Amino acid sequence: MKSDIPRLMRERNIDALVIEGPDGLSASNAPFAYFVGDAHVTTGRIIITRVGPRSCTARWNATRRPRPG
């Protein structure tokens, strides 16, 4: 679950996670789709960093386009 990410990052001594999104020409990959949910995002990158002992912050840069139809 997303709520487990801070704990898992701390236990494994991981400072940051970078999840690359699709390039706009192919389908989204599973990790990217998990984080953006049902939002229609064509390209992007998600960066999750450890902020403190019990928290994380997520930044994402993405291109959102209207759903077709």
Distance bins in CASP14 RR format, pairs under 12 A and 6 or more apart:
PFRMAT RR
TARGET T0000
AUTHOR 0000-0000-0000
RMODE 2
METHOD distances of the structure
MODEL  1
1 7 0 0 0 0 0 1 0 0 0 0 0
1 8 0 0 0 0 1 0 0 0 0 0 0
1 34 0 0 0 0 0 1 0 0 0 0 0
1 35 0 0 0 0 0 1 0 0 0 0 0
2 8 0 0 0 0 0 1 0 0 0 0 0
2 9 0 0 0 0 0 1 0 0 0 0 0
2 17 0 0 0 0 0 1 0 0 0 0 0
2 19 0 0 0 0 0 1 0 0 0 0 0
2 31 0 0 0 0 0 1 0 0 0 0 0
2 34 1 0 0 1 0 0 0 0 0 0 0
2 35 1 0 0 1 0 0 0 0 0 0 0
2 36 0 0 0 0 0 1 0 0 0 0 0
2 37 0 0 0 0 0 1 0 0 0 0 0
2 46 0 0 0 0 0 1 0 0 0 0 0
2 48 0 0 0 0 1 0 0 0 0 0 0
2 56 0 0 0 0 1 0 0 0 0 0 0
2 58 0 0 0 0 1 0 0 0 0 0 0
3 54 0 0 0 0 0 1 0 0 0 0 0
3 55 0 0 0 0 0 1 0 0 0 0 0
3 56 0 0 0 0 0 1 0 0 0 0 0
4 10 0 0 0 0 0 1 0 0 0 0 0
4 11 0 0 0 0 1 0 0 0 0 0 0
4 12 0 0 0 0 0 1 0 0 0 0 0
4 56 0 0 0 0 0 1 0 0 0 0 0
5 11 0 0 0 0 0 1 0 0 0 0 0
5 12 0 0 0 0 0 1 0 0 0 0 0
5 14 0 0 0 0 1 0 0 0 0 0 0
5 16 0 0 0 0 0 1 0 0 0 0 0
5 17 1 0 0 1 0 0 0 0 0 0 0
5 19 0 0 0 0 0 1 0 0 0 0 0
5 31 0 0 0 0 0 1 0 0 0 0 0
5 34 0 0 0 0 0 1 0 0 0 0 0
5 35 0 0 0 0 1 0 0 0 0 0 0
5 46 0 0 0 0 0 1 0 0 0 0 0
5 48 1 0 0 1 0 0 0 0 0 0 0
5 49 0 0 0 0 0 1 0 0 0 0 0
5 50 0 0 0 0 1 0 0 0 0 0 0
5 51 0 0 0 0 0 1 0 0 0 0 0
5 54 0 0 0 0 0 1 0 0 0 0 0
5 55 0 0 0 0 0 1 0 0 0 0 0
5 56 1 0 1 0 0 0 0 0 0 0 0
5 57 0 0 0 0 0 1 0 0 0 0 0
5 58 0 0 0 0 1 0 0 0 0 0 0
6 12 0 0 0 0 0 1 0 0 0 0 0
6 14 0 0 0 0 0 1 0 0 0 0 0
6 17 0 0 0 0 0 1 0 0 0 0 0
6 48 0 0 0 0 1 0 0 0 0 0 0
6 49 0 0 0 0 0 1 0 0 0 0 0
6 50 1 0 0 1 0 0 0 0 0 0 0
6 51 0 0 0 0 1 0 0 0 0 0 0
6 52 0 0 0 0 1 0 0 0 0 0 0
6 53 0 0 0 0 1 0 0 0 0 0 0
6 54 1 0 1 0 0 0 0 0 0 0 0
6 55 1 0 1 0 0 0 0 0 0 0 0
6 56 1 0 1 0 0 0 0 0 0 0 0
6 57 0 0 0 0 1 0 0 0 0 0 0
6 58 0 0 0 0 0 1 0 0 0 0 0
7 14 0 0 0 0 0 1 0 0 0 0 0
7 50 0 0 0 0 0 1 0 0 0 0 0
7 52 0 0 0 0 0 1 0 0 0 0 0
7 53 0 0 0 0 0 1 0 0 0 0 0
7 54 1 0 0 1 0 0 0 0 0 0 0
7 55 0 0 0 0 0 1 0 0 0 0 0
7 56 0 0 0 0 1 0 0 0 0 0 0
8 14 1 0 0 1 0 0 0 0 0 0 0
8 17 0 0 0 0 1 0 0 0 0 0 0
8 48 0 0 0 0 0 1 0 0 0 0 0
8 50 0 0 0 0 0 1 0 0 0 0 0
8 56 0 0 0 0 1 0 0 0 0 0 0
9 15 1 0 0 1 0 0 0 0 0 0 0
9 16 0 0 0 0 1 0 0 0 0 0 0
9 17 1 0 0 1 0 0 0 0 0 0 0
9 48 1 0 0 1 0 0 0 0 0 0 0
9 49 0 0 0 0 1 0 0 0 0 0 0
9 50 1 0 1 0 0 0 0 0 0 0 0
9 51 0 0 0 0 0 1 0 0 0 0 0
9 52 0 0 0 0 0 1 0 0 0 0 0
9 53 0 0 0 0 0 1 0 0 0 0 0
9 54 0 0 0 0 0 1 0 0 0 0 0
9 55 0 0 0 0 0 1 0 0 0 0 0
9 56 1 0 0 1 0 0 0 0 0 0 0
9 57 0 0 0 0 0 1 0 0 0 0 0
9 58 0 0 0 0 0 1 0 0 0 0 0
10 50 1 0 0 1 0 0 0 0 0 0 0
10 51 0 0 0 0 0 1 0 0 0 0 0
10 52 0 0 0 0 1 0 0 0 0 0 0
10 53 1 0 0 1 0 0 0 0 0 0 0
10 54 1 0 0 1 0 0 0 0 0 0 0
10 55 0 0 0 0 1 0 0 0 0 0 0
10 56 0 0 0 0 1 0 0 0 0 0 0
11 50 0 0 0 0 0 1 0 0 0 0 0
11 53 0 0 0 0 0 1 0 0 0 0 0
11 54 0 0 0 0 0 1 0 0 0 0 0
12 50 0 0 0 0 0 1 0 0 0 0 0
13 50 0 0 0 0 1 0 0 0 0 0 0
14 48 0 0 0 0 1 0 0 0 0 0 0
14 49 0 0 0 0 1 0 0 0 0 0 0
14 50 1 0 0 1 0 0 0 0 0 0 0
14 56 0 0 0 0 1 0 0 0 0 0 0
15 47 0 0 0 0 0 1 0 0 0 0 0
15 48 0 0 0 0 1 0 0 0 0 0 0
15 49 1 0 0 1 0 0 0 0 0 0 0
15 50 1 0 1 0 0 0 0 0 0 0 0
15 51 0 0 0 0 0 1 0 0 0 0 0
15 52 0 0 0 0 0 1 0 0 0 0 0
15 56 0 0 0 0 0 1 0 0 0 0 0
15 57 0 0 0 0 0 1 0 0 0 0 0
16 45 0 0 0 0 0 1 0 0 0 0 0
16 46 0 0 0 0 0 1 0 0 0 0 0
16 47 1 0 0 1 0 0 0 0 0 0 0
16 48 1 0 0 1 0 0 0 0 0 0 0
16 49 1 0 1 0 0 0 0 0 0 0 0
16 50 1 0 0 1 0 0 0 0 0 0 0
16 51 0 0 0 0 0 1 0 0 0 0 0
16 56 0 0 0 0 1 0 0 0 0 0 0
16 57 0 0 0 0 0 1 0 0 0 0 0
16 58 0 0 0 0 0 1 0 0 0 0 0
16 59 0 0 0 0 0 1 0 0 0 0 0
17 31 0 0 0 0 1 0 0 0 0 0 0
17 32 0 0 0 0 0 1 0 0 0 0 0
17 34 0 0 0 0 0 1 0 0 0 0 0
17 35 0 0 0 0 1 0 0 0 0 0 0
17 45 0 0 0 0 0 1 0 0 0 0 0
17 46 1 0 0 1 0 0 0 0 0 0 0
17 47 1 0 0 1 0 0 0 0 0 0 0
17 48 1 0 1 0 0 0 0 0 0 0 0
17 49 1 0 0 1 0 0 0 0 0 0 0
17 50 0 0 0 0 1 0 0 0 0 0 0
17 56 0 0 0 0 1 0 0 0 0 0 0
17 57 0 0 0 0 0 1 0 0 0 0 0
17 58 0 0 0 0 1 0 0 0 0 0 0
17 59 0 0 0 0 0 1 0 0 0 0 0
17 60 0 0 0 0 0 1 0 0 0 0 0
18 31 0 0 0 0 0 1 0 0 0 0 0
18 32 0 0 0 0 0 1 0 0 0 0 0
18 35 0 0 0 0 0 1 0 0 0 0 0
18 44 0 0 0 0 0 1 0 0 0 0 0
18 45 1 0 0 1 0 0 0 0 0 0 0
18 46 1 0 0 1 0 0 0 0 0 0 0
18 47 1 0 1 0 0 0 0 0 0 0 0
18 48 0 0 0 0 1 0 0 0 0 0 0
18 49 0 0 0 0 1 0 0 0 0 0 0
18 58 0 0 0 0 0 1 0 0 0 0 0
18 59 0 0 0 0 0 1 0 0 0 0 0
18 60 0 0 0 0 0 1 0 0 0 0 0
18 61 0 0 0 0 0 1 0 0 0 0 0
19 28 0 0 0 0 0 1 0 0 0 0 0
19 29 0 0 0 0 1 0 0 0 0 0 0
19 30 0 0 0 0 1 0 0 0 0 0 0
19 31 1 0 1 0 0 0 0 0 0 0 0
19 32 1 0 1 0 0 0 0 0 0 0 0
19 33 0 0 0 0 1 0 0 0 0 0 0
19 34 0 0 0 0 1 0 0 0 0 0 0
19 35 1 0 0 1 0 0 0 0 0 0 0
19 36 0 0 0 0 1 0 0 0 0 0 0
19 41 0 0 0 0 0 1 0 0 0 0 0
19 44 0 0 0 0 1 0 0 0 0 0 0
19 45 1 0 0 1 0 0 0 0 0 0 0
19 46 1 0 1 0 0 0 0 0 0 0 0
19 47 1 0 0 1 0 0 0 0 0 0 0
19 48 1 0 0 1 0 0 0 0 0 0 0
19 58 0 0 0 0 1 0 0 0 0 0 0
19 59 0 0 0 0 0 1 0 0 0 0 0
19 60 0 0 0 0 1 0 0 0 0 0 0
19 61 0 0 0 0 0 1 0 0 0 0 0
19 62 0 0 0 0 0 1 0 0 0 0 0
20 26 0 0 0 0 0 1 0 0 0 0 0
20 28 0 0 0 0 0 1 0 0 0 0 0
20 29 1 0 0 1 0 0 0 0 0 0 0
20 31 0 0 0 0 1 0 0 0 0 0 0
20 32 1 0 0 1 0 0 0 0 0 0 0
20 35 0 0 0 0 0 1 0 0 0 0 0
20 43 0 0 0 0 1 0 0 0 0 0 0
20 44 1 0 0 1 0 0 0 0 0 0 0
20 45 1 0 1 0 0 0 0 0 0 0 0
20 46 0 0 0 0 1 0 0 0 0 0 0
20 47 0 0 0 0 0 1 0 0 0 0 0
20 60 0 0 0 0 0 1 0 0 0 0 0
20 61 0 0 0 0 0 1 0 0 0 0 0
20 62 0 0 0 0 0 1 0 0 0 0 0
21 27 0 0 0 0 0 1 0 0 0 0 0
21 28 1 0 0 1 0 0 0 0 0 0 0
21 29 1 0 0 1 0 0 0 0 0 0 0
21 30 0 0 0 0 0 1 0 0 0 0 0
21 31 0 0 0 0 1 0 0 0 0 0 0
21 32 1 0 1 0 0 0 0 0 0 0 0
21 33 0 0 0 0 1 0 0 0 0 0 0
21 34 0 0 0 0 0 1 0 0 0 0 0
21 35 0 0 0 0 1 0 0 0 0 0 0
21 36 0 0 0 0 1 0 0 0 0 0 0
21 41 1 0 0 1 0 0 0 0 0 0 0
21 42 0 0 0 0 1 0 0 0 0 0 0
21 43 1 0 0 1 0 0 0 0 0 0 0
21 44 1 0 1 0 0 0 0 0 0 0 0
21 45 1 0 0 1 0 0 0 0 0 0 0
21 46 1 0 0 1 0 0 0 0 0 0 0
21 47 0 0 0 0 0 1 0 0 0 0 0
21 60 0 0 0 0 1 0 0 0 0 0 0
21 61 0 0 0 0 0 1 0 0 0 0 0
21 62 1 0 0 1 0 0 0 0 0 0 0
21 63 0 0 0 0 0 1 0 0 0 0 0
22 28 1 0 1 0 0 0 0 0 0 0 0
22 29 1 0 0 1 0 0 0 0 0 0 0
22 30 0 0 0 0 0 1 0 0 0 0 0
22 31 0 0 0 0 0 1 0 0 0 0 0
22 32 1 0 0 1 0 0 0 0 0 0 0
22 33 0 0 0 0 1 0 0 0 0 0 0
22 36 0 0 0 0 0 1 0 0 0 0 0
22 40 0 0 0 0 0 1 0 0 0 0 0
22 41 0 0 0 0 1 0 0 0 0 0 0
22 42 1 0 0 1 0 0 0 0 0 0 0
22 43 1 0 0 1 0 0 0 0 0 0 0
22 44 1 0 0 1 0 0 0 0 0 0 0
22 45 0 0 0 0 0 1 0 0 0 0 0
22 62 0 0 0 0 0 1 0 0 0 0 0
22 63 0 0 0 0 0 1 0 0 0 0 0
22 65 0 0 0 0 0 1 0 0 0 0 0
23 29 0 0 0 0 0 1 0 0 0 0 0
23 32 0 0 0 0 0 1 0 0 0 0 0
23 42 0 0 0 0 1 0 0 0 0 0 0
23 43 1 0 0 1 0 0 0 0 0 0 0
23 44 0 0 0 0 1 0 0 0 0 0 0
23 45 0 0 0 0 0 1 0 0 0 0 0
23 63 0 0 0 0 0 1 0 0 0 0 0
24 32 0 0 0 0 0 1 0 0 0 0 0
24 40 0 0 0 0 0 1 0 0 0 0 0
24 41 0 0 0 0 1 0 0 0 0 0 0
24 42 1 0 1 0 0 0 0 0 0 0 0
24 43 1 0 1 0 0 0 0 0 0 0 0
24 44 0 0 0 0 1 0 0 0 0 0 0
24 62 0 0 0 0 0 1 0 0 0 0 0
24 63 0 0 0 0 1 0 0 0 0 0 0
24 65 0 0 0 0 1 0 0 0 0 0 0
25 42 0 0 0 0 1 0 0 0 0 0 0
25 43 0 0 0 0 1 0 0 0 0 0 0
26 32 0 0 0 0 0 1 0 0 0 0 0
26 42 0 0 0 0 0 1 0 0 0 0 0
26 43 0 0 0 0 0 1 0 0 0 0 0
27 33 0 0 0 0 1 0 0 0 0 0 0
27 41 0 0 0 0 0 1 0 0 0 0 0
27 42 0 0 0 0 0 1 0 0 0 0 0
28 34 0 0 0 0 1 0 0 0 0 0 0
28 35 0 0 0 0 0 1 0 0 0 0 0
28 36 1 0 0 1 0 0 0 0 0 0 0
28 37 0 0 0 0 1 0 0 0 0 0 0
28 38 0 0 0 0 0 1 0 0 0 0 0
28 39 0 0 0 0 0 1 0 0 0 0 0
28 40 0 0 0 0 1 0 0 0 0 0 0
28 41 1 0 0 1 0 0 0 0 0 0 0
28 42 0 0 0 0 1 0 0 0 0 0 0
28 43 0 0 0 0 1 0 0 0 0 0 0
28 44 0 0 0 0 1 0 0 0 0 0 0
28 46 0 0 0 0 0 1 0 0 0 0 0
28 62 0 0 0 0 0 1 0 0 0 0 0
29 35 0 0 0 0 0 1 0 0 0 0 0
29 36 0 0 0 0 0 1 0 0 0 0 0
29 41 0 0 0 0 0 1 0 0 0 0 0
29 43 0 0 0 0 0 1 0 0 0 0 0
29 44 0 0 0 0 0 1 0 0 0 0 0
29 45 0 0 0 0 0 1 0 0 0 0 0
29 46 0 0 0 0 0 1 0 0 0 0 0
30 36 0 0 0 0 0 1 0 0 0 0 0
30 37 0 0 0 0 0 1 0 0 0 0 0
31 37 0 0 0 0 0 1 0 0 0 0 0
31 45 0 0 0 0 0 1 0 0 0 0 0
31 46 0 0 0 0 1 0 0 0 0 0 0
31 48 0 0 0 0 0 1 0 0 0 0 0
32 39 0 0 0 0 0 1 0 0 0 0 0
32 41 1 0 0 1 0 0 0 0 0 0 0
32 42 0 0 0 0 0 1 0 0 0 0 0
32 43 0 0 0 0 1 0 0 0 0 0 0
32 44 1 0 0 1 0 0 0 0 0 0 0
32 45 0 0 0 0 1 0 0 0 0 0 0
32 46 1 0 0 1 0 0 0 0 0 0 0
32 60 0 0 0 0 1 0 0 0 0 0 0
32 62 0 0 0 0 1 0 0 0 0 0 0
33 39 0 0 0 0 1 0 0 0 0 0 0
33 40 0 0 0 0 0 1 0 0 0 0 0
33 41 0 0 0 0 1 0 0 0 0 0 0
33 44 0 0 0 0 0 1 0 0 0 0 0
33 46 0 0 0 0 0 1 0 0 0 0 0
34 46 0 0 0 0 1 0 0 0 0 0 0
34 48 0 0 0 0 0 1 0 0 0 0 0
35 41 0 0 0 0 1 0 0 0 0 0 0
35 44 0 0 0 0 0 1 0 0 0 0 0
35 45 0 0 0 0 0 1 0 0 0 0 0
35 46 1 0 1 0 0 0 0 0 0 0 0
35 47 0 0 0 0 0 1 0 0 0 0 0
35 48 0 0 0 0 1 0 0 0 0 0 0
35 56 0 0 0 0 0 1 0 0 0 0 0
35 58 1 0 0 1 0 0 0 0 0 0 0
35 59 0 0 0 0 0 1 0 0 0 0 0
35 60 1 0 0 1 0 0 0 0 0 0 0
35 62 0 0 0 0 0 1 0 0 0 0 0
36 42 0 0 0 0 0 1 0 0 0 0 0
36 43 0 0 0 0 0 1 0 0 0 0 0
36 44 0 0 0 0 1 0 0 0 0 0 0
36 45 0 0 0 0 0 1 0 0 0 0 0
36 46 1 0 0 1 0 0 0 0 0 0 0
36 58 0 0 0 0 0 1 0 0 0 0 0
36 60 1 0 0 1 0 0 0 0 0 0 0
36 61 0 0 0 0 0 1 0 0 0 0 0
36 62 1 0 0 1 0 0 0 0 0 0 0
36 63 0 0 0 0 0 1 0 0 0 0 0
36 64 0 0 0 0 1 0 0 0 0 0 0
37 46 0 0 0 0 0 1 0 0 0 0 0
37 60 0 0 0 0 0 1 0 0 0 0 0
37 62 0 0 0 0 0 1 0 0 0 0 0
38 67 0 0 0 0 1 0 0 0 0 0 0
39 46 0 0 0 0 0 1 0 0 0 0 0
39 60 0 0 0 0 0 1 0 0 0 0 0
39 62 0 0 0 0 1 0 0 0 0 0 0
39 63 0 0 0 0 0 1 0 0 0 0 0
39 64 1 0 0 1 0 0 0 0 0 0 0
39 65 0 0 0 0 0 1 0 0 0 0 0
39 66 0 0 0 0 0 1 0 0 0 0 0
39 67 0 0 0 0 1 0 0 0 0 0 0
40 62 0 0 0 0 0 1 0 0 0 0 0
40 63 0 0 0 0 0 1 0 0 0 0 0
40 64 1 0 0 1 0 0 0 0 0 0 0
40 65 1 0 0 1 0 0 0 0 0 0 0
40 66 1 0 0 1 0 0 0 0 0 0 0
40 67 1 0 1 0 0 0 0 0 0 0 0
40 68 0 0 0 0 1 0 0 0 0 0 0
40 69 0 0 0 0 0 1 0 0 0 0 0
41 60 0 0 0 0 1 0 0 0 0 0 0
41 61 0 0 0 0 0 1 0 0 0 0 0
41 62 1 0 1 0 0 0 0 0 0 0 0
41 63 1 0 0 1 0 0 0 0 0 0 0
41 64 1 0 1 0 0 0 0 0 0 0 0
41 65 0 0 0 0 1 0 0 0 0 0 0
41 66 0 0 0 0 0 1 0 0 0 0 0
41 67 0 0 0 0 0 1 0 0 0 0 0
42 62 1 0 0 1 0 0 0 0 0 0 0
42 63 1 0 1 0 0 0 0 0 0 0 0
42 64 1 0 0 1 0 0 0 0 0 0 0
42 65 1 0 1 0 0 0 0 0 0 0 0
42 66 0 0 0 0 0 1 0 0 0 0 0
42 67 0 0 0 0 0 1 0 0 0 0 0
42 68 0 0 0 0 0 1 0 0 0 0 0
43 60 0 0 0 0 0 1 0 0 0 0 0
43 61 0 0 0 0 1 0 0 0 0 0 0
43 62 1 0 0 1 0 0 0 0 0 0 0
43 63 1 0 1 0 0 0 0 0 0 0 0
43 64 0 0 0 0 1 0 0 0 0 0 0
43 65 0 0 0 0 1 0 0 0 0 0 0
44 59 0 0 0 0 0 1 0 0 0 0 0
44 60 1 0 0 1 0 0 0 0 0 0 0
44 61 1 0 1 0 0 0 0 0 0 0 0
44 62 1 0 1 0 0 0 0 0 0 0 0
44 63 1 0 0 1 0 0 0 0 0 0 0
44 64 0 0 0 0 1 0 0 0 0 0 0
44 65 0 0 0 0 0 1 0 0 0 0 0
45 58 0 0 0 0 0 1 0 0 0 0 0
45 59 0 0 0 0 1 0 0 0 0 0 0
45 60 1 0 0 1 0 0 0 0 0 0 0
45 61 1 0 1 0 0 0 0 0 0 0 0
45 62 1 0 0 1 0 0 0 0 0 0 0
45 63 0 0 0 0 0 1 0 0 0 0 0
46 56 0 0 0 0 0 1 0 0 0 0 0
46 57 0 0 0 0 0 1 0 0 0 0 0
46 58 1 0 0 1 0 0 0 0 0 0 0
46 59 1 0 0 1 0 0 0 0 0 0 0
46 60 1 0 1 0 0 0 0 0 0 0 0
46 61 0 0 0 0 1 0 0 0 0 0 0
46 62 0 0 0 0 1 0 0 0 0 0 0
47 56 0 0 0 0 0 1 0 0 0 0 0
47 57 0 0 0 0 1 0 0 0 0 0 0
47 58 1 0 0 1 0 0 0 0 0 0 0
47 59 1 0 1 0 0 0 0 0 0 0 0
47 60 1 0 0 1 0 0 0 0 0 0 0
47 61 0 0 0 0 1 0 0 0 0 0 0
47 62 0 0 0 0 0 1 0 0 0 0 0
48 55 0 0 0 0 0 1 0 0 0 0 0
48 56 1 0 1 0 0 0 0 0 0 0 0
48 57 1 0 0 1 0 0 0 0 0 0 0
48 58 1 0 1 0 0 0 0 0 0 0 0
48 59 0 0 0 0 1 0 0 0 0 0 0
48 60 0 0 0 0 1 0 0 0 0 0 0
49 55 0 0 0 0 0 1 0 0 0 0 0
49 56 1 0 0 1 0 0 0 0 0 0 0
49 57 1 0 1 0 0 0 0 0 0 0 0
49 58 0 0 0 0 1 0 0 0 0 0 0
49 59 1 0 0 1 0 0 0 0 0 0 0
49 60 0 0 0 0 0 1 0 0 0 0 0
50 56 1 0 1 0 0 0 0 0 0 0 0
50 57 0 0 0 0 1 0 0 0 0 0 0
50 58 0 0 0 0 0 1 0 0 0 0 0
51 57 1 0 1 0 0 0 0 0 0 0 0
51 58 0 0 0 0 0 1 0 0 0 0 0
51 59 0 0 0 0 0 1 0 0 0 0 0
END
